[in-house]
Amino acid sequence: MSLIPAIETRAAKLMGVRYPIVQGGLARIAKAELCAAVSNAGGLGQISTVGLADAAALRAEIRRCRAMTAHPFAVNFPLGRMDFTEMMEVTLEERVPVIALTAGNPAPWIKRINGAAKVLVLTAGPELAKKAEAAGADMVATVGYEGGGHIGRSDETTLVMVPRVVRAVSIPVLASGGIADGAGLLAALALGAEGVEMGTRFVATAEAEAHANYKQALVASGPDATMVIKRSLGMPGRALRSPHVEAILAAETAGAGPDVVVPMISGERNAVASAEGRMEEGYVWAGQCVGLIEGIEPAGAVVERMVREAGAGLARLKGLFQPTG
C-alpha cells in the first residue's frame, strides 16, 4: 500500500487515515479483526456496539483492536436501540479517535463527546445533514436508496443525494449506498464527497464475523436480489431476498401492524441468518452493490484494489480531456 499515493481530502485528514474509505458499522459483524484489517490498509475500520454484551465487552474489543493496529479506528453507535451511556463512557476513556453515530438524535451525544473524538453522523439527505452539522458533527455520511441496511425514507439515489448534501453543508461528506469498488470511490469524489462509507462489500471479506452462507449469498446475488422492508414502521431498510424477507414484505403489504412486523425483524431473526447461516429463516442486510461483489477477499485487499482502480479510472478520465484547436 505504501506505493499507492494517498487520497488527501478533509475527511481523510480529520480521521487521520491515508484513504477516506470507511467500513460501515455492520451490527454483529464488525469486530476487532475486520476493524483492524481496514485500518491497517489505510482506511477507517469500525467496531459495532451491537452484539456486544456490555461496556466491559466493548472495552475488551477496543483493546483487541489496538493490539492489531496502530492506526485510527472508530466505534459505531446506532442510537435508539438501547442505552449506550456506559459504552460511550468506555469509548471516551479508551480515547478512540472517531465515533460514528447512526439513527436517532445525535445532538446530546455530540455534546457529551465534546471534542474528545471526531464525530461522523450517518444521515439521509440534506435536511438531516444540516441538523447534524448544527449539532457539531465533524463529518456526515449520506446513504442513498441503493444502500444496504437502513436507508432514508425517500427513494433518492446516491447519485442525486450526495451533491445535494455537499451543497447543503460545509463539513466533509462521505457517500454511501451502492459503492463497492474503485469506480464508485472515484464517482463519489467527482460528486463532491470527500470519501465513502461501505457496508455490504466489507461483509464479504475474510475478517468479517458473518456466517459463510451470508458471505457466499452476497457473492452469488445480483442487485435484483434485494428488497426494502420496514417501510410500514417508518424505518426502511434494504435486505437480501429470502423466504423470511418475502414474508415480512407480504405482511407489510397486507397492512399488518407493528405487533406482527416487529417480531419478524427482531435482532434474533437477523442473527439466525447472519451468524448461524440459516438464510431462509431470517434476514440479512445487503445493498444493490451485491451485483459488483465477485468474491470473498481480505478486507485490506478490498481497500487496496479500490484505491488502485480509482487511480486508474482517474488516469483514463484525464486522457479524455484533450485540448482543442
C-alpha positions in Angstrom: 0.0 0.0 0.0 2.9 2.4 0.6 3.5 2.7 -3.2 -0.1 4.0 -3.7 -0.5 7.7 -3.4 -2.7 8.9 -0.5 -6.1 10.4 -1.2 -5.9 13.7 0.6 -9.4 15.0 1.5 -10.6 17.0 4.5 -12.3 13.8 5.7 -9.1 11.8 5.5 -7.3 14.4 7.4 -10.0 14.6 10.1 -9.9 10.8 10.5 -6.1 10.6 10.3 -6.2 8.0 7.5 -4.4 7.6 4.2 -7.6 6.7 2.2 -11.1 8.1 3.0 -12.7 4.6 2.9 -14.8 3.9 5.9 -16.1 0.4 6.8 -19.7 0.6 7.8 -21.0 -0.2 11.3 -22.3 -3.7 10.4 -24.2 -4.8 13.5 -22.9 -8.1 15.0 -20.3 -8.4 12.2 -17.8 -5.5 12.7 -15.5 -6.7 15.4 -11.8 -6.1 16.1 -10.4 -8.3 13.3 -12.3 -6.5 10.5 -11.8 -3.1 12.0 -8.1 -3.5 12.3 -7.7 -5.0 8.8 -9.4 -2.0 7.2 -7.4 0.5 9.3 -4.1 -1.3 8.6 -4.9 -1.0 4.9 -5.2 2.8 5.2 -9.0 3.1 5.6 -11.0 3.6 8.8 -12.4 0.4 10.4 -15.3 0.5 12.9 -16.3 -1.7 15.8 -20.0 -2.2 16.1 -21.5 -1.9 19.6 -24.5 -4.1 18.5 -24.0 -7.6 19.6 -21.6 -6.8 22.5 -23.0 -7.8 25.9 -22.0 -4.7 27.8 -19.4 -1.9 28.3 -16.8 -4.3 29.5 -17.1 -6.3 26.3 -16.7 -3.1 24.2 -13.6 -2.2 26.2 -12.1 -5.6 25.5 -13.0 -5.3 21.8 -11.3 -1.9 21.6 -8.2 -3.2 23.3 -8.1 -6.3 21.0 -8.3 -3.9 18.0 -5.5 -1.7 19.4 -3.3 -4.8 19.7 -3.8 -5.4 16.0 -3.4 -1.9 14.6 -1.7 1.3 15.5 -3.9 3.3 13.1 -7.1 5.2 13.8 -10.4 3.4 14.0 -13.9 4.1 15.1 -16.7 2.8 17.3 -20.2 2.8 15.9 -23.4 3.6 17.9 -26.8 3.0 16.4 -28.8 5.4 18.5 -32.2 4.5 19.8 -31.6 0.8 20.0 -30.5 0.8 23.7 -29.0 3.0 26.4 -25.4 3.5 25.2 -24.3 5.7 28.1 -21.8 3.2 29.7 -20.4 2.2 26.3 -19.9 5.8 25.3 -18.0 6.4 28.5 -15.8 3.4 27.8 -15.2 4.7 24.3 -14.1 8.1 25.6 -12.0 6.6 28.3 -10.2 4.4 25.7 -9.6 7.5 23.6 -11.0 6.1 20.4 -10.3 8.8 17.8 -13.5 8.6 15.8 -17.1 8.0 16.9 -19.8 7.2 14.4 -23.5 7.9 15.3 -26.3 6.5 13.3 -30.1 6.9 13.6 -31.7 8.8 16.5 -30.8 12.3 17.6 -27.0 12.8 17.7 -27.1 16.2 19.4 -26.9 15.0 23.1 -24.2 12.5 22.3 -22.1 15.1 20.3 -22.4 17.4 23.4 -21.2 14.6 25.6 -18.2 13.7 23.3 -17.3 17.4 23.5 -14.4 17.3 21.0 -12.8 14.2 22.6 -13.2 12.4 19.3 -14.1 13.3 15.7 -17.8 12.6 15.1 -19.2 11.1 12.0 -23.0 11.1 11.7 -24.8 8.9 9.2 -27.7 10.8 7.5 -30.1 10.5 4.6 -30.5 13.8 2.7 -29.7 17.5 3.1 -32.0 18.3 6.0 -30.7 15.7 8.3 -27.1 16.5 7.3 -27.7 20.2 8.2 -29.1 19.2 11.6 -26.0 17.0 12.2 -23.7 19.9 11.2 -25.6 22.3 13.5 -25.3 19.8 16.4 -21.5 19.8 16.0 -20.7 16.8 13.8 -17.3 16.9 12.1 -18.4 14.9 9.1 -21.6 13.3 7.7 -22.1 10.2 5.6 -25.2 10.2 3.5 -26.8 7.0 2.3 -28.8 6.6 -0.9 -31.6 4.3 -1.9 -29.2 1.7 -3.2 -27.6 1.1 0.2 -28.0 -1.9 2.4 -29.5 -1.8 5.9 -31.3 1.3 7.0 -31.8 3.9 4.3 -33.7 7.2 4.1 -37.5 7.4 3.9 -37.3 8.8 0.3 -36.2 6.8 -2.7 -33.4 9.3 -3.5 -30.4 7.7 -5.1 -26.8 8.2 -4.0 -26.1 9.9 -7.4 -28.6 12.6 -6.6 -28.3 12.8 -2.8 -24.6 13.3 -2.5 -24.3 16.6 -4.4 -27.4 17.9 -2.7 -25.9 17.2 0.7 -22.5 18.6 -0.3 -24.2 21.9 -1.3 -26.2 21.9 2.0 -23.3 21.7 4.5 -19.8 23.0 4.9 -18.4 19.9 6.7 -17.0 16.9 4.8 -19.5 14.5 3.3 -18.9 10.8 2.7 -21.0 9.0 0.1 -22.7 5.7 1.0 -25.0 3.4 -0.9 -24.2 1.3 -3.9 -20.4 1.7 -3.6 -18.2 -1.4 -3.7 -15.2 -0.7 -6.0 -12.8 2.0 -7.2 -15.2 3.3 -9.8 -17.7 4.0 -7.0 -15.0 5.8 -5.0 -14.0 7.9 -7.9 -17.6 8.7 -8.7 -18.2 9.8 -5.1 -15.2 12.1 -5.2 -16.5 13.6 -8.5 -19.9 14.2 -6.9 -18.2 16.4 -4.3 -17.9 13.8 -1.5 -14.6 13.5 0.4 -14.7 9.8 0.9 -17.0 6.8 1.1 -18.6 4.5 3.7 -19.3 0.9 2.7 -21.1 -1.8 4.5 -22.1 -4.7 2.2 -18.7 -5.0 0.4 -16.9 -5.4 3.8 -19.3 -8.2 4.8 -17.9 -10.3 2.0 -14.4 -10.3 3.5 -12.3 -12.9 5.3 -12.3 -10.9 8.6 -16.0 -10.1 8.8 -17.7 -12.0 11.6 -20.6 -13.2 9.4 -21.5 -16.8 8.5 -20.0 -18.2 5.4 -23.5 -18.7 4.0 -24.2 -14.9 4.3 -20.9 -14.1 2.5 -21.5 -16.6 -0.3 -25.0 -15.3 -0.8 -23.7 -11.8 -1.4 -21.2 -13.1 -4.0 -23.9 -15.1 -5.7 -26.6 -12.4 -5.8 -27.4 -9.6 -8.3 -28.9 -6.2 -7.5 -32.4 -7.6 -8.0 -31.9 -9.9 -5.1 -32.5 -7.2 -2.5 -35.8 -5.9 -1.1 -36.8 -2.9 1.0 -38.6 -3.8 4.2 -39.8 -2.0 7.3 -41.4 0.9 5.4 -44.6 0.4 7.5 -42.5 1.1 10.6 -41.1 4.3 9.1 -37.6 2.7 9.1 -37.0 1.3 5.6 -34.0 -1.0 5.2 -32.7 -3.0 2.3 -32.3 -6.7 2.9 -31.3 -9.7 0.8 -34.2 -11.7 -0.6 -35.2 -14.8 1.4 -38.5 -16.6 2.2 -38.5 -14.8 5.6 -37.9 -11.4 3.9 -40.7 -12.0 1.4 -42.9 -12.9 4.4 -42.1 -9.6 6.1 -42.9 -7.6 2.9 -46.1 -9.6 2.4 -47.2 -8.8 5.9 -46.5 -5.1 5.5 -48.3 -5.0 2.1 -51.3 -6.6 3.7 -51.4 -3.9 6.4 -50.1 -5.8 9.3 -49.4 -3.7 12.4 -46.2 -3.4 14.5 -47.3 -6.3 16.7 -46.9 -8.6 13.7 -44.0 -7.0 11.9 -41.7 -6.1 14.8 -41.1 -9.7 15.9 -40.3 -10.6 12.3 -37.5 -8.0 12.1 -36.0 -8.7 15.6 -32.3 -8.9 16.2 -32.7 -12.6 16.8 -34.2 -13.1 13.3 -31.1 -11.2 11.9 -28.7 -13.4 13.9 -30.3 -16.6 12.7 -29.2 -15.7 9.2 -26.1 -13.6 9.7 -24.4 -15.6 12.5 -26.0 -19.0 12.2 -26.2 -19.2 8.4 -29.9 -20.2 8.3 -30.6 -17.8 5.5 -34.1 -18.9 4.7 -35.3 -18.5 8.3 -34.1 -14.9 8.9 -32.9 -11.8 7.2 -29.6 -10.0 6.4 -28.9 -6.5 5.2 -27.5 -6.0 1.7 -27.2 -3.2 -0.8 -27.7 -3.3 -4.5 -23.9 -3.3 -4.8 -24.0 -7.1 -4.4 -24.0 -7.1 -8.2 -20.4 -5.8 -8.0 -19.1 -8.3 -5.5 -17.2 -11.1 -7.2 -15.6 -12.9 -4.3 -14.6 -13.0 -0.6 -11.3 -11.3 -0.1 -9.2 -9.9 2.8 -10.5 -6.5 3.8 -7.1 -5.0 3.1 -7.2 -6.3 -0.4 -10.6 -4.6 -1.0 -9.2 -1.2 0.2 -6.0 -1.6 -1.9 -7.9 -2.6 -5.0 -10.4 0.2 -4.7 -7.6 2.8 -4.5 -5.8 1.3 -7.4 -9.0 1.2 -9.5 -9.8 4.8 -8.6 -6.3 5.9 -9.7 -6.6 4.0 -13.0 -10.0 5.5 -13.6 -8.8 9.0 -12.9 -5.9 8.5 -15.4 -8.4 7.3 -18.0 -10.6 10.3 -17.5 -7.7 12.7 -17.7 -6.9 11.1 -21.1 -10.4 12.0 -22.3 -10.0 15.7 -21.7 -7.8 16.9 -24.6 -7.1 20.5 -25.6 -8.9 21.5 -28.8 -7.9 24.0 -31.5 
